[in-house]
Amino acid sequence: MSTHALFDPSSLAERPGRRRDAVRGAGRRGVGVALAVPRVALVADFLAIAALDPAVERLRASPPPVRLCLGDTVVTHAADFEQTRTDETGLLVDVVAEADLGRHPFRTAYVAGEPVLAEDGRRFVIESAATLRAEPRISTVRLVMACRRTYVSAGDRVRILHHLDECGTGRLVECAAMVQNAQDGVAAVLALAVEGLVAVDVSRPILPETPVRRRPLPYPDPFGF
């Protein structure tokens, strides 16, 4: 596939990801109208997934424009988000509603799976409903985020984290057994995942054997642990 086929310069001036999402439906009479997933809902999904991803060290909205390389073509583009990650140089992300994918300047590269890289080596990707709401990840993310208001006492926090310090990686059912002051031990462990203190694998369903491990503190440890 040629570079010109992957890149559409006519839509460079447009930012389809920031437009109001359209309503799509079937054209034949009698067929119900289906609402496209609003972009604001996709952004919320993206932020939740990023919050639970232990590889994401920092998330920045509206980073400065960068020069993106697609084959022999170099294009200046302002991404929606920038992730600082532990597993690669960095990641630039556009969150685009399904109705706007057809007008995105890198739409063909997205469909073809062609890599788009910034000049400094960071990848550029498009996140849409198809990627953000893929199962089982989205259901697992929602289950974890639903526990964010669960109160976890100081004693339960220490017991859970100490157990993980001792075993390295523990099963969810084992970590939940450390809880003494909450009605739902699993919810208490998942609440710590929302806080960024522990990591769970959200790419799979929540099961008794779901692995749980400590995450590095998001701030300097004054005690040097």
C-alpha positions as CSV (number, residue, x, y, z in Angstrom):
1,M,0.0,0.0,0.0
2,S,1.4,3.4,-1.0
3,T,2.0,6.2,1.4
4,H,-0.5,8.4,-0.3
5,A,-3.2,5.8,0.1
6,L,-2.5,5.7,3.8
7,F,-2.6,9.4,4.3
8,D,-5.2,11.9,3.3
9,P,-3.8,15.5,3.5
10,S,-7.2,17.1,2.6
11,S,-8.4,16.3,6.1
12,L,-5.4,17.6,8.0
13,A,-7.2,20.8,9.1
14,E,-10.0,18.8,10.6
15,R,-10.1,17.4,14.2
16,P,-12.9,14.8,13.8
17,G,-12.2,13.4,17.3
18,R,-13.4,16.7,18.9
19,R,-16.6,17.0,16.9
20,R,-20.1,16.2,18.2
21,D,-20.7,12.6,17.7
22,A,-23.3,11.7,15.0
23,V,-26.3,9.4,15.3
24,R,-26.2,6.5,12.9
25,G,-29.0,4.2,11.9
26,A,-30.3,2.0,9.2
27,G,-31.9,3.6,6.1
28,R,-34.7,1.1,5.7
29,R,-38.1,1.7,7.3
30,G,-38.8,-0.4,10.4
31,V,-35.2,-0.8,11.4
32,G,-34.4,0.7,14.8
33,V,-31.9,3.6,15.1
34,A,-28.7,2.8,17.0
35,L,-26.8,5.6,18.7
36,A,-23.1,5.8,18.1
37,V,-20.9,5.7,21.3
38,P,-20.3,9.3,22.2
39,R,-16.7,10.4,22.2
40,V,-17.0,11.6,25.8
41,A,-17.8,8.1,26.8
42,L,-14.9,6.7,24.9
43,V,-12.5,9.2,26.5
44,A,-13.8,8.0,29.9
45,D,-13.1,4.4,28.9
46,F,-9.6,5.4,27.7
47,L,-8.8,7.2,31.0
48,A,-10.0,4.3,33.1
49,I,-7.9,1.8,31.1
50,A,-4.9,4.0,31.4
51,A,-5.4,4.4,35.1
52,L,-5.3,0.6,35.6
53,D,-2.3,0.0,33.2
54,P,0.8,-0.3,35.3
55,A,3.0,0.6,32.3
56,V,1.5,4.1,32.2
57,E,3.6,6.4,34.3
58,R,2.0,9.7,33.2
59,L,-0.8,10.8,31.0
60,R,-0.9,14.3,29.4
61,A,-3.9,15.8,27.5
62,S,-3.4,17.9,24.4
63,P,0.3,17.6,24.0
64,P,2.1,19.9,21.6
65,P,1.9,19.0,17.8
66,V,4.6,16.5,16.6
67,R,5.9,15.4,13.2
68,L,4.5,12.0,12.4
69,C,6.2,9.7,9.8
70,L,4.1,7.5,7.6
71,G,6.4,5.9,5.0
72,D,8.2,8.8,3.2
73,T,5.5,11.4,4.3
74,V,6.0,13.6,7.4
75,V,2.9,15.3,8.8
76,T,2.5,17.7,11.8
77,H,-0.4,16.5,14.0
78,A,-1.6,17.3,17.5
79,A,-2.7,14.1,19.3
80,D,-5.4,14.1,22.0
81,F,-3.2,12.4,24.6
82,E,0.4,11.5,25.4
83,Q,1.4,8.6,27.6
84,T,4.7,8.2,29.3
85,R,5.3,4.5,29.6
86,T,7.7,2.0,31.0
87,D,7.5,-0.5,28.2
88,E,8.2,1.8,25.2
89,T,9.5,5.3,24.3
90,G,6.0,6.8,24.6
91,L,2.6,6.7,23.0
92,L,0.5,9.4,21.3
93,V,-3.2,8.7,21.1
94,D,-6.3,10.1,19.4
95,V,-9.7,9.0,20.8
96,V,-12.1,9.0,17.8
97,A,-15.8,8.2,17.7
98,E,-16.9,5.7,15.1
99,A,-18.8,8.2,13.1
100,D,-15.6,10.3,12.7
101,L,-13.2,7.6,11.8
102,G,-13.9,8.1,8.1
103,R,-12.7,11.7,8.3
104,H,-9.6,11.1,10.3
105,P,-6.4,11.9,8.4
106,F,-4.8,8.5,9.4
107,R,-7.9,6.4,8.9
108,T,-6.5,4.2,6.2
109,A,-3.4,3.5,8.2
110,Y,-5.6,2.6,11.2
111,V,-7.7,0.2,9.2
112,A,-4.6,-1.4,7.5
113,G,-2.6,-1.6,10.8
114,E,0.2,0.4,9.3
115,P,2.6,1.9,12.0
116,V,2.7,5.6,12.4
117,L,5.7,7.0,14.3
118,A,6.8,10.4,15.5
119,E,10.3,11.5,14.6
120,D,11.5,10.8,18.1
121,G,10.3,7.2,18.0
122,R,7.0,7.5,19.8
123,R,4.1,5.5,18.3
124,F,0.8,7.2,17.3
125,V,-2.4,5.2,17.6
126,I,-6.1,5.7,17.2
127,E,-8.4,4.4,19.9
128,S,-12.0,3.9,18.9
129,A,-15.0,2.0,20.2
130,A,-13.7,-1.2,18.5
131,T,-10.5,-1.1,20.5
132,L,-11.6,0.6,23.8
133,R,-14.7,-1.5,24.2
134,A,-13.2,-4.9,23.3
135,E,-14.1,-7.7,25.6
136,P,-13.3,-9.0,28.1
137,R,-11.1,-6.0,29.0
138,I,-13.9,-3.4,29.1
139,S,-16.1,-5.5,31.4
140,T,-13.2,-6.1,33.7
141,V,-12.2,-2.4,33.8
142,R,-15.8,-1.5,34.7
143,L,-15.9,-4.1,37.4
144,V,-12.7,-2.7,38.9
145,M,-13.7,0.9,38.6
146,A,-17.0,0.2,40.3
147,C,-15.1,-0.5,43.4
148,R,-13.4,2.9,43.6
149,R,-15.6,4.1,46.4
150,T,-15.1,1.1,48.6
151,Y,-13.6,2.1,51.9
152,V,-10.4,0.3,52.8
153,S,-9.2,0.7,56.4
154,A,-5.6,1.4,57.2
155,G,-5.3,-2.1,58.7
156,D,-6.6,-3.8,55.6
157,R,-4.3,-1.7,53.4
158,V,-1.3,-2.8,55.3
159,R,-2.3,-6.5,55.4
160,I,-3.0,-6.6,51.6
161,L,0.2,-4.8,50.7
162,H,2.4,-6.7,53.2
163,H,1.0,-10.0,51.8
164,L,2.1,-8.9,48.3
165,D,5.5,-7.8,49.6
166,E,5.9,-11.3,51.0
167,C,4.7,-13.3,48.0
168,G,5.5,-11.0,45.1
169,T,2.3,-11.8,43.2
170,G,-0.7,-13.1,44.9
171,R,-4.1,-14.5,43.7
172,L,-7.1,-12.2,44.1
173,V,-8.8,-14.6,46.4
174,E,-5.7,-14.8,48.7
175,C,-5.4,-11.0,48.8
176,A,-9.1,-10.7,49.6
177,A,-8.7,-13.1,52.5
178,M,-6.4,-10.5,54.1
179,V,-9.3,-8.1,54.5
180,Q,-10.9,-8.0,58.0
181,N,-12.8,-4.7,58.1
182,A,-14.6,-4.5,54.8
183,Q,-17.7,-6.5,53.8
184,D,-16.3,-7.4,50.4
185,G,-12.7,-8.3,50.4
186,V,-12.5,-8.5,46.6
187,A,-13.9,-5.0,46.3
188,A,-11.3,-3.7,48.8
189,V,-8.4,-5.2,46.8
190,L,-9.8,-3.7,43.6
191,A,-10.2,-0.3,45.2
192,L,-6.5,-0.3,45.8
193,A,-6.1,-1.1,42.1
194,V,-8.0,2.1,41.3
195,E,-5.8,4.0,43.6
196,G,-2.7,2.7,41.8
197,L,-1.3,0.8,44.7
198,V,-1.8,-2.7,43.2
199,A,-2.0,-4.0,39.7
200,V,-4.5,-6.5,38.3
201,D,-4.6,-8.0,34.8
202,V,-7.6,-6.3,33.2
203,S,-7.1,-8.1,29.9
204,R,-8.9,-11.1,31.4
205,P,-12.1,-11.6,33.4
206,I,-12.0,-11.2,37.2
207,L,-11.5,-14.7,38.7
208,P,-10.3,-16.1,42.0
209,E,-6.9,-16.7,40.4
210,T,-6.5,-13.2,38.9
211,P,-3.0,-12.2,39.7
212,V,-2.4,-9.1,41.9
213,R,0.9,-7.4,42.5
214,R,2.3,-4.2,44.0
215,R,2.7,-1.1,41.8
216,P,5.6,1.3,42.3
217,L,4.5,4.3,44.3
218,P,3.4,7.2,42.1
219,Y,5.4,9.6,44.3
220,P,8.8,9.5,46.1
221,D,8.8,7.2,49.1
222,P,10.0,9.3,52.1
223,F,11.0,6.1,54.0
224,G,13.1,4.7,51.2
225,F,11.3,1.4,51.0
